[in-house]
Amino acid sequence: MKANIHPKWYKNAKVTCSCGNTFTTGSTEPVIEVDICSQCHPYFTGEMKFVDRQGRVEKFKQKMEQAKILHEKKQKELEEKLSQQSDAQATEEKSYQDILREKQTQLRQSDSKQEAKVAGTSKTDSK
């Protein structure tokens, strides 16, 4: 094994609970602060109490409310964007694709008329 890679071991590390209970144990830290110990944990005491020292439930509820508000805001923005797009499409006369199709049909018609004229003049020339 390599030397000097392991943390220092404290045989008499002091553990302090939020309820006021203290005891010693072995650890890599000299002082440890805990939220719940065997003296105040509901499993060991038999009391049915809700343990939420850091407000985790409230934090979760706040996050869920913020997410709901954000979702509603995005929905409104999306609806506004879609309504603006539909208004723009209604006011827009023709799309570029429609204009190109019309031009192509006009060109085809003019080409067919020119071919008919050329064919008609060639028949009269041959007579």
VENJO-V575440 format. One record per residue. N is the residue number from 0. RES is the residue in one small letter. PHI is phi in whole degrees, 0 to 359 (999 if undefined). PSI is psi in radians with two decimals (none if undefined). NEAR is the number of other C-alpha atoms within 10 Angstrom. Layout:
((N;RES;PHI;PSI;NEAR) (N;RES;PHI;PSI;NEAR))
//
This chain:
((0;m;999;2.64;4) (1;k;285;2.57;5) (2;a;271;2.60;5) (3;n;64;0.54;7) (4;i;252;-0.24;7) (5;h;269;2.53;8) (6;p;290;2.82;9) (7;k;289;2.42;11) (8;w;257;2.20;12) (9;y;255;2.04;15) (10;k;288;-0.54;13) (11;n;242;1.07;14) (12;a;284;2.33;17) (13;k;270;2.18;17) (14;v;252;2.21;19) (15;t;239;2.24;18) (16;c;264;2.78;17) (17;s;291;-0.34;13) (18;c;279;-0.18;13) (19;g;109;-0.20;10) (20;n;289;2.43;14) (21;t;228;2.56;15) (22;f;203;2.95;11) (23;t;245;2.62;15) (24;t;203;3.09;13) (25;g;268;2.39;13) (26;s;198;2.96;17) (27;t;271;-0.08;13) (28;e;247;2.45;15) (29;p;285;-0.55;16) (30;v;227;2.29;14) (31;i;233;2.35;15) (32;e;245;2.20;11) (33;v;239;2.79;12) (34;d;273;-0.64;15) (35;i;225;2.40;16) (36;c;233;-3.06;18) (37;s;292;-0.35;11) (38;q;281;-0.43;14) (39;c;238;-0.06;19) (40;h;289;2.38;16) (41;p;300;-0.51;15) (42;y;295;-0.72;11) (43;f;276;-0.54;10) (44;t;273;-0.39;11) (45;g;83;-0.06;9) (46;e;278;2.50;10) (47;m;261;1.68;9) (48;k;228;2.64;11) (49;f;271;2.16;7) (50;v;254;1.90;13) (51;d;215;1.22;10) (52;r;291;-0.62;10) (53;q;265;0.07;9) (54;g;72;0.60;9) (55;r;296;-0.68;11) (56;v;295;-0.78;11) (57;e;296;-0.71;11) (58;k;299;-0.74;11) (59;f;297;-0.78;11) (60;k;297;-0.69;11) (61;q;296;-0.74;12) (62;k;298;-0.72;12) (63;m;294;-0.70;12) (64;e;295;-0.76;12) (65;q;296;-0.69;12) (66;a;295;-0.68;12) (67;k;295;-0.78;12) (68;i;297;-0.76;12) (69;l;297;-0.71;12) (70;h;297;-0.78;12) (71;e;297;-0.69;12) (72;k;296;-0.76;12) (73;k;294;-0.65;12) (74;q;298;-0.78;12) (75;k;298;-0.76;12) (76;e;297;-0.72;12) (77;l;295;-0.75;12) (78;e;297;-0.72;12) (79;e;296;-0.74;12) (80;k;296;-0.75;12) (81;l;294;-0.68;12) (82;s;293;-0.65;12) (83;q;294;-0.69;12) (84;q;294;-0.73;12) (85;s;294;-0.65;12) (86;d;295;-0.72;11) (87;a;294;-0.68;11) (88;q;291;-0.61;12) (89;a;291;-0.68;10) (90;t;280;-0.43;9) (91;e;290;2.24;9) (92;e;286;-0.98;10) (93;k;218;2.58;11) (94;s;275;2.91;9) (95;y;299;-0.64;9) (96;q;295;-0.72;9) (97;d;295;-0.73;11) (98;i;298;-0.75;11) (99;l;297;-0.72;12) (100;r;298;-0.73;11) (101;e;297;-0.76;12) (102;k;297;-0.71;12) (103;q;297;-0.76;12) (104;t;294;-0.65;11) (105;q;296;-0.73;12) (106;l;295;-0.73;12) (107;r;297;-0.73;12) (108;q;295;-0.75;12) (109;s;293;-0.63;12) (110;d;295;-0.73;12) (111;s;293;-0.61;12) (112;k;293;-0.72;12) (113;q;294;-0.69;12) (114;e;295;-0.66;12) (115;a;294;-0.70;12) (116;k;295;-0.75;12) (117;v;295;-0.72;11) (118;a;293;-0.67;11) (119;g;291;-0.68;11) (120;t;286;-0.54;11) (121;s;288;-0.53;11) (122;k;289;-0.69;10) (123;t;287;-0.51;8) (124;d;290;-0.61;7) (125;s;283;-0.30;6) (126;k;279;none;5))
//
